[in-house]
C-alpha cells in the first residue's frame, strides 16, 4: 500500500493561491459601467465641476495663455542710444560731449600720517590717487597731515564748488533705437517706423500718436518712473527703460508693437547704495605743463532692458492641451463617485450596482470573437434561458442529452444589472429603491443575433 504524500504546509498553499490569484487578476480587463443616479444635488455638483473645468481651459489656457501656440521667449536684441541737448551752468555752456561720459570710481584709504615713517616710499594704492613719495606733509587746509603722492594736483577732496546742470536737463532728448529678432519664427522688427520727410527730426515719443518715434525727453522718463527730477539730478539715480515685445504671429506684423515702461532700479531708500555718480577729467596745457580738471558728476543712468515673447499656432501643443482638457473633465465623475460611494451609499445599494464581475463561459463555441460576443451580450441567444443554479443547469443537460452536441450547456447568470442602469436615490422613510431598465432575468439572455457587427 503506497504511502500518502505529505500535504504541503498551510502557509505555502496560501502563498501559491495568492500568487495564482494575483497572476489571474493581472490579466483582467476593466471597463466603465454607466449608472444613472436620479439625485438632483449630485447632478448639480457634477455639472458645476464640469463647467468650472471647461471655463478654466477655454478662458485661461486657450484665450489668456494661448496654449495652442508654439512660443519663443528672449528675443535677440540690439540697442543704440544717442543723447541730444545743451545746458548752462554759472560760467559755461555744456553740450553732450561734456556731460555724457562713461563711469569711473575711486576711493582713498589709510592716507593720514603723523611722520614720514607712516608713509612708505614707492607704495602704490590702486584705490588711491598716485605713487607715495615717503613724505608726510600738511594737508591743503586744516591741521591734519597726509602722505605725499606723485599725482595730479590738487587731489579730489570733496570741497570743490558744485555746479547744478539740471535746469534745462529735463528737455534733453534720448533716442533709443531697438531691433529684435525671433530666430525660431524668422521674425524681425524694429521700433523705428520707416517714414519719409524727416519724421524723426521733429517728433517725440507719444504712446498713441507717435509709438514708433523712440525719442524720449529725459523729464518724461523720470516722470513715468514716478521720481522727482530735481532730487534725482542732485543725488543721481538709475532709471530702467523696459521694452516689451509680446507678439502674436498668427496676426499681421503690424499687430506686433513695442510696449514701454519705466522704473527706478537703484534702491533709493538705502543711502549706501542709492544714487549714481562718476568722474571724468579734462586735459589741457598751461605754460607747457599738462593740466587737468577733474569733474565728479552726479547724473541719471539709463538702462535699456528688452524682453518679450512670440507665439504661433502649432498642432502639437493644441492636441496636447485638448487631450488634457478632455481628461480633466473626468475629475467631475471621480468626485461624484467618491461622494456617492462615501456619503450616499446606504445599505451598499450603489456599490452593488457600480461594481460587477463577469466571467467567460468554460465551454467556448470555437473562437475568441464568439466568446467575446457572448460576454458582451451580443451573441445569438441560447434555445433556453440560462439557469442561476448550476445544479439545475446539469438537470437540463441530462434531460436533453440528444441535443448536447449541438447546443452548449447554459452557465450561471451574472449577478449584475445591465451595463446602463437607472438608480433612484433612496427616499426618506423607505427602503432603497432601485429602478432597473430591465429585469435581472432578461439580463442573462443573449438576444442580439448580429454578434460582433455592433462592436
FITIBA-429030 format. One line per 5 residues: number of its first residue (from 1); for each residue x, y, z of C-alpha. Coordinates in nm, 4 decimals, padded with zeros to 6 digits. Each point is the difference from the previous one (the first is absolute). Layout:
<banus>
NUM> X Y Z  ...
</banus>
This chain:
<banus>
1> 00.0000 00.0000 00.0000  00.1543 00.3280 -00.1153  00.0646 00.2568 00.2635  -00.2047 00.3169 -00.0257  00.1933 00.3042 -00.1167
6> 00.0443 00.2607 00.2696  -00.2180 00.3045 -00.0371  00.1839 00.3270 -00.0563  00.0045 00.2428 00.2876  -00.3017 00.2273 00.0325
11> 00.2118 00.3166 -00.0446  00.1543 -00.1236 -00.3254  -00.3422 -00.0942 -00.1385  -00.1409 00.3399 00.0881  00.2981 00.1699 -00.1632
16> -00.0498 -00.2022 -00.3205  -00.3684 00.0842 -00.0038  00.0794 00.3664 00.0484  00.2563 -00.0088 -00.2800  -00.2461 -00.1712 -00.2354
21> -00.2682 00.2513 00.0938  00.2317 00.2969 -00.0651  00.1167 -00.1495 -00.3295  -00.3583 -00.0576 -00.1090  -00.1072 00.3512 00.1068
26> 00.2902 00.1477 -00.1965  -00.1641 -00.1093 -00.3255  -00.3470 00.1307 00.0901  -00.1547 00.2695 -00.2152  -00.1946 00.2849 00.1606
31> -00.2610 00.2001 -00.1869  -00.2158 00.2895 00.1269  -00.3576 -00.0699 00.0942  -00.2611 00.2726 -00.0479  -00.2491 00.0491 00.2828
36> -00.2502 00.2876 -00.0025  -00.0692 00.1221 00.3556  -00.3140 00.2104 00.0353  00.1318 00.2472 00.2559  -00.0300 00.3733 -00.0678
41> 00.2709 00.1136 00.2464  00.2558 -00.2442 -00.1333  -00.0847 00.1030 -00.3561  00.0512 00.3692 00.0835  00.3431 -00.0747 00.1488
46> 00.0954 -00.2056 -00.3059  -00.1003 00.2668 -00.2529  00.1520 00.2821 00.2075  00.3389 -00.1730 00.0129  -00.0138 -00.0664 -00.3756
51> -00.0911 00.3655 -00.0665  00.2867 00.1331 00.2130  00.2522 -00.2252 -00.1724  -00.1344 00.0970 -00.3422  00.0168 00.3728 00.0805
56> 00.3557 -00.0361 00.1298  00.1259 -00.1629 -00.3167  -00.1971 00.2140 -00.2464  00.0584 00.3392 00.1637  00.3349 -00.0269 00.1783
61> 00.1930 -00.2748 -00.1808  -00.1065 00.0715 -00.3588  -00.0965 00.3696 00.0016  00.2291 00.1572 00.2635  00.3024 -00.2307 -00.0170
66> -00.0507 -00.0867 -00.3695  00.1144 -00.3551 00.0605  -00.0874 -00.0960 -00.3553  00.3127 00.1844 -00.1138  00.3631 -00.0957 -00.0157
71> 00.1909 00.2762 00.1824  00.3480 00.1496 00.0228  00.1263 00.2275 00.2784  00.3047 00.2220 00.0217  00.0386 00.1607 -00.3427
76> 00.3373 00.0900 -00.1428  00.0278 00.3754 00.0440  00.2275 00.2965 -00.0602  -00.0249 00.3496 00.1506  00.1634 00.3256 -00.1144
81> -00.0466 00.3269 00.1926  00.0773 00.3604 -00.0853  -00.0420 00.3050 00.2247  -00.0615 00.3538 -00.1228  -00.0322 00.3300 00.1872
86> 00.1905 00.2906 00.1523  -00.0047 00.1554 00.3467  00.1494 00.2991 00.1818  00.1970 00.0268 00.3227  00.1212 00.3135 00.1788
91> 00.2897 00.0728 -00.2369  -00.0318 -00.2508 -00.2836  -00.2233 -00.1599 -00.2630  00.0080 -00.3820 00.0050  -00.0786 -00.2272 -00.2935
96> -00.0275 -00.3779 -00.0344  00.3742 -00.0459 -00.0549  00.0607 00.1299 00.3528  -00.2724 -00.1483 00.2161  -00.0387 -00.3476 -00.1566
101> 00.2885 -00.2142 00.1290  00.0760 -00.3609 00.0947  00.0085 -00.0740 00.3775  00.3099 -00.0173 00.2285  00.0430 -00.0434 00.3769
106> 00.2927 00.0459 00.2509  00.0477 00.0165 00.3755  00.3023 00.0928 00.2190  00.0674 -00.1958 00.3204  00.2751 00.0247 00.2725
111> 00.1284 00.3332 -00.1355  00.0418 00.1821 00.3330  00.3391 00.0021 00.1739  00.1961 00.1500 00.2954  00.3572 -00.0356 -00.1315
116> 00.1961 -00.1163 -00.3013  00.0225 -00.3471 00.1510  -00.3730 -00.0456 -00.0607  00.0449 00.0505 -00.3760  00.1851 -00.2720 -00.1890
121> 00.1800 00.1353 -00.3071  -00.0980 -00.1651 -00.3261  -00.3214 -00.1456 00.1401  -00.2836 00.0040 -00.2512  -00.3583 -00.0185 00.1132
126> -00.2199 -00.1024 -00.2906  -00.2909 00.1797 00.1668  00.2094 00.3090 00.0756  00.1017 00.3009 -00.2046  00.3652 -00.0772 -00.0848
131> 00.3423 -00.1361 00.1004  00.1106 00.0858 00.3566  00.3300 00.1917 00.0363  00.0666 -00.0935 00.3649  -00.0654 00.3470 00.1403
136> -00.2723 00.1008 00.2456  -00.1161 00.3503 -00.0874  -00.2736 00.2380 00.1256  -00.3308 -00.0189 -00.1797  -00.1302 00.2895 -00.2131
141> -00.2076 00.1302 00.2881  -00.0278 -00.0855 00.3643  00.2567 -00.1421 00.2412  -00.0043 -00.3591 -00.1223  00.2815 -00.1599 -00.1974
146> -00.0077 -00.2411 -00.2908  00.2479 -00.2078 -00.1971  00.1378 00.1825 -00.2978  -00.0647 -00.1650 -00.3377  00.1274 00.0597 -00.3469
151> -00.3288 00.0677 -00.1795  -00.2253 00.2665 -00.1462  -00.0349 00.2958 00.2289  -00.2151 00.0825 00.1776  -00.1562 -00.3364 00.0797
156> -00.3740 -00.0297 00.0374  -00.1064 00.0818 00.3543  -00.3699 00.0703 -00.0354  00.0445 00.3722 00.0643  -00.0343 00.1070 -00.3598
161> -00.2665 00.2436 -00.1090  -00.3177 -00.1757 -00.1158  -00.1710 00.1110 -00.3152  -00.3583 -00.1128 -00.0693  -00.0709 -00.0839 -00.3619
166> -00.3548 -00.1257 00.0463  -00.1870 00.3170 -00.0898  -00.0380 -00.0853 -00.3667  00.0708 -00.3728 00.0282  -00.3690 -00.1078 -00.0032
171> -00.0122 00.1107 -00.3644  00.2931 -00.2215 -00.1028  -00.1102 -00.2585 -00.2560  00.1139 -00.3618 -00.0157  -00.0358 -00.2077 -00.3169
176> -00.0388 -00.3714 00.0873  00.0342 -00.2063 -00.3141  -00.0993 -00.3638 00.0531  -00.0415 -00.2975 -00.2319  -00.1011 -00.3577 00.0891
181> 00.0122 -00.3370 -00.1741  -00.1766 -00.3290 00.0771  00.2140 -00.2644 -00.1748  -00.2511 -00.2808 00.0564  -00.2610 00.1755 -00.2115
186> 00.2429 00.2048 -00.2143  -00.1714 00.3214 00.1064  00.1771 00.3365 00.0400  -00.1235 00.3481 00.0794  00.1251 00.3365 00.1296
191> -00.1443 00.2857 00.2004  00.0593 00.2638 -00.2699  -00.2599 00.0374 -00.2720  00.1201 00.0555 -00.3544  -00.1517 00.3354 -00.0916
196> 00.1054 00.2629 -00.2468  00.0354 00.3746 00.0431  00.2362 00.0009 00.3004  -00.2553 -00.1390 00.2429  00.2565 -00.0648 00.2765
201> 00.1349 00.3558 -00.0141  -00.3120 00.1612 00.1421  -00.1802 -00.2705 00.1989  00.0100 -00.1129 00.3631  -00.1426 -00.3170 00.1492
206> -00.3724 -00.0260 00.0662  -00.1599 -00.3283 00.0971  -00.2940 00.0423 -00.2388  00.0929 00.2364 -00.2822  00.3797 -00.0504 -00.0237
211> 00.0674 -00.3540 00.1236  00.2740 -00.0538 -00.2592  00.1870 00.3225 00.0817  00.2309 -00.1213 00.2822  00.1306 00.3466 00.0903
216> -00.0682 00.0539 00.3709  00.0407 00.3146 00.2045  00.2006 -00.0625 00.3139  -00.2657 00.1713 00.2093  -00.2664 -00.2313 -00.1460
221> 00.2017 -00.3105 00.0932  00.0485 00.1172 00.3596  -00.3674 00.0948 00.0269  -00.1155 -00.3402 -00.1247  00.2284 -00.1634 00.2593
226> -00.1861 00.2071 00.2653  00.3126 00.1825 00.1179  00.0802 00.3656 00.0763  00.2385 00.1336 -00.2629  00.1709 00.2650 00.2175
231> 00.0720 -00.2469 00.2803  00.1166 -00.2633 -00.2445  00.2337 00.2449 -00.1739  00.1707 00.0945 00.3295  00.0562 -00.3549 00.1313
236> -00.0009 -00.1957 -00.3228  -00.1901 -00.3179 -00.0749  -00.0556 -00.2885 -00.2400  -00.3151 -00.0086 -00.2127  -00.1011 -00.3089 -00.1924
241> -00.1700 00.0302 -00.3392  -00.1724 -00.3350 -00.0537  -00.1046 -00.0930 -00.3547  -00.2365 -00.2939 -00.0261  -00.0677 -00.1773 -00.3321
246> -00.2942 -00.2403 00.0437  -00.0954 -00.1104 -00.3509  -00.2819 -00.2220 -00.1223  00.1406 -00.1136 -00.3348  -00.3356 -00.1459 -00.1055
251> -00.0945 00.3632 -00.0646  00.1671 00.2455 -00.2362  00.3401 00.1512 00.0784  -00.1621 00.3393 00.0607  -00.1628 -00.1434 00.3148
256> 00.3425 -00.0688 00.1540  00.0828 00.3279 00.1766  00.2451 00.0974 00.2763  -00.1289 00.0937 00.3444  00.2095 00.2339 00.2144
261> 00.0108 00.0203 00.3778  00.2290 00.1921 00.2350  00.1133 -00.0512 00.3598  00.2881 00.0866 00.2303  00.2486 -00.2848 00.0410
266> 00.2289 00.1139 00.2841  -00.1376 -00.0266 00.3570  -00.0544 00.3641 00.0897  -00.0932 -00.0785 00.3638  00.3447 -00.1525 00.0708
271> 00.2551 00.2845 00.0198  00.3022 -00.2284 -00.0425  -00.1073 -00.1208 -00.3445  -00.2349 00.2687 -00.1315  00.0872 00.2686 -00.2506
276> 00.2438 00.0019 -00.2876  00.3199 00.1966 -00.0680  00.3179 -00.0276 -00.2040  00.3207 00.1911 -00.0640  00.1624 00.1262 -00.3158
281> 00.2833 00.2441 -00.0764  00.0753 00.2777 -00.2447  00.3640 00.0370 -00.1097  00.1790 00.3125 -00.1298  00.3422 00.1729 00.0114
286> 00.0970 00.3131 00.1945  00.3504 00.1393 -00.0580  00.1127 -00.3352 -00.1355  -00.1339 -00.1986 00.3000  -00.2771 -00.2542 -00.0478
291> -00.2954 00.0941 00.2158  -00.3354 -00.1662 00.0552  -00.3366 00.0823 00.1496  -00.1555 -00.2914 00.1889  -00.3796 -00.0048 00.0048
296> -00.2131 -00.2160 00.2250  -00.3411 -00.0123 -00.1621  -00.3272 -00.1091 00.1576  -00.2225 -00.1127 -00.2793  -00.2857 -00.2160 -00.1205
301> 00.0999 -00.3352 -00.1440  -00.2386 -00.1507 -00.2560  -00.0071 -00.3805 -00.0251  -00.1975 -00.1414 -00.2934  -00.1461 -00.3464 00.0662
306> -00.1598 -00.1966 -00.2844  -00.2102 -00.3130 00.0391  -00.2987 -00.1592 -00.1695  -00.1747 -00.3108 -00.1228  -00.1278 -00.1118 -00.3382
311> -00.2552 -00.2705 -00.0720  -00.1400 -00.1689 -00.3075  -00.2585 -00.2749 -00.0512  00.1360 -00.3517 00.0179  -00.1891 -00.3283 -00.0215
316> 00.2008 -00.1854 00.2657  -00.0701 00.2293 00.3009  -00.3606 00.0304 -00.1152  -00.0515 -00.3785 00.0080  00.1784 -00.0316 00.3344
321> -00.2109 00.2685 00.1674  -00.3251 -00.1297 -00.1511  00.0780 -00.3493 00.1288  00.0781 00.1455 00.3419  -00.3283 00.1922 00.0010
326> -00.2073 -00.3045 -00.0960  00.1762 -00.2134 00.2591  -00.0501 00.2598 00.2716  -00.3749 00.0020 -00.0558  00.0032 -00.3515 00.1468
331> 00.0869 00.1520 00.3370  -00.3708 00.0739 00.0402  -00.0866 -00.3683 -00.0324  00.2716 -00.0982 00.2466  -00.1205 00.2558 00.2561
336> -00.3643 -00.0991 -00.0316  00.0848 -00.3725 00.0215  00.1883 00.0708 00.3212  -00.2959 00.1936 00.1442  -00.2423 -00.2691 -00.1143
341> 00.1907 -00.2942 00.1443  00.1209 00.1773 00.3172  -00.2933 00.2095 00.1223  -00.3073 -00.1277 -00.1875  00.0626 -00.3757 -00.0167
346> -00.2752 -00.1075 00.2400  -00.0211 -00.3785 00.0426  00.2628 -00.0406 -00.2768  -00.2662 00.0693 -00.2625  00.2256 00.1910 -00.2375
351> 00.3116 -00.2122 00.0477  -00.1927 -00.3149 -00.0988  -00.1101 00.1730 -00.3193  00.3318 00.1717 -00.0693  00.2355 -00.2988 00.0172
356> -00.0594 -00.3227 -00.1893  00.2024 -00.3045 -00.0998  -00.0631 -00.2016 -00.3171  00.1785 -00.3282 -00.0693  00.0359 -00.1527 -00.3447
361> -00.1851 -00.3353 -00.0561  00.2042 -00.3136 00.0539  -00.1114 -00.1541 -00.3330  00.1047 00.2125 -00.2945  -00.2029 -00.0149 -00.3183
366> 00.3104 -00.0246 -00.2119  00.1763 00.3340 -00.0319  00.0813 00.3048 00.2172  -00.2264 00.2487 -00.1866  -00.3053 -00.2118 00.0747
371> 00.1089 -00.0329 00.3628  00.0448 00.3757 00.0266  -00.3431 00.0514 -00.1552  -00.1503 -00.2354 00.2563  00.1568 00.1992 00.2821
376> -00.1192 00.3344 -00.1398  -00.3513 -00.1283 -00.0603  00.0110 00.0220 -00.3791  -00.0026 -00.3687 -00.0991  -00.3093 -00.2018 -00.1080
381> -00.2228 -00.0963 00.2907  00.0099 -00.3596 00.1236  -00.3165 -00.2099 -00.0624  -00.0886 00.0156 00.3672  00.0600 00.2561 00.2737
386> 00.3088 -00.0399 00.2099  -00.0416 -00.1275 00.3516  00.1189 00.1725 00.3160  00.0582 -00.3400 00.1578  00.2829 -00.2237 -00.1273
391> -00.1887 -00.3069 00.1184  -00.3019 00.0972 -00.2012  00.2224 00.0524 -00.3007  00.1275 -00.3555 00.0363  -00.3576 -00.1313 00.0206
396> -00.0968 00.1800 -00.3196  00.3001 -00.1513 -00.1705  -00.0907 -00.3528 00.1058  -00.3520 00.0425 -00.1320  00.1239 00.1090 -00.3407
401> 00.2939 -00.2323 -00.0611  -00.0948 -00.0440 -00.3639  00.0618 00.3682 -00.0628  00.3150 00.0342 00.2128  00.2356 -00.0025 -00.2967
406> -00.1879 00.2700 -00.1861  -00.0700 00.2488 00.2806  00.2507 00.0886 00.2735  -00.1244 -00.0310 00.3563  -00.1164 00.3126 00.1745
411> 00.2098 00.1765 00.2620  -00.0925 00.1852 00.3160  -00.1598 00.3381 -00.0498  00.2107 00.3039 00.0962  -00.1102 00.1681 00.3177
416> 00.0273 00.3491 -00.1439  -00.2507 00.2293 -00.1614  00.0250 00.1216 -00.3621  00.3002 00.2083 -00.1129  -00.2092 00.3167 00.0225
421> -00.2403 00.0337 00.2894  -00.2099 00.2653 00.1614  00.0213 00.0100 00.3800  -00.2271 00.2254 00.2066  00.1366 00.1542 00.3153
426> -00.1486 -00.1599 00.3145  -00.2969 00.1954 00.1361  -00.0368 00.0893 00.3641  -00.2009 -00.2468 00.2035  00.0105 -00.2670 -00.2667
431> 00.2386 -00.2749 -00.0958  00.2481 00.0406 -00.2813  -00.1887 00.0306 -00.3250  00.1775 -00.1376 -00.3063  -00.1566 00.0473 -00.3411
436> 00.1642 -00.2100 -00.2725  -00.0851 00.0346 -00.3653  -00.0301 -00.3786 -00.0342  -00.0359 -00.2896 00.2399  00.2995 -00.2047 00.1080
441> -00.1487 -00.3018 -00.1760  00.0002 00.1935 -00.3281  00.3628 00.0998 00.0547  00.1313 -00.3550 -00.0250  -00.1767 -00.0751 -00.3290
446> 00.2138 00.0801 -00.3061  -00.2374 00.1478 -00.2551  00.2052 00.1772 -00.2682  00.0501 -00.2331 -00.2985  00.2429 00.2277 -00.1800
451> 00.3002 -00.1053 00.2088  00.2979 00.2332 -00.0274  -00.1553 00.2099 -00.2744  -00.0944 00.2662 00.2554  00.3359 00.0142 00.1853
</banus>
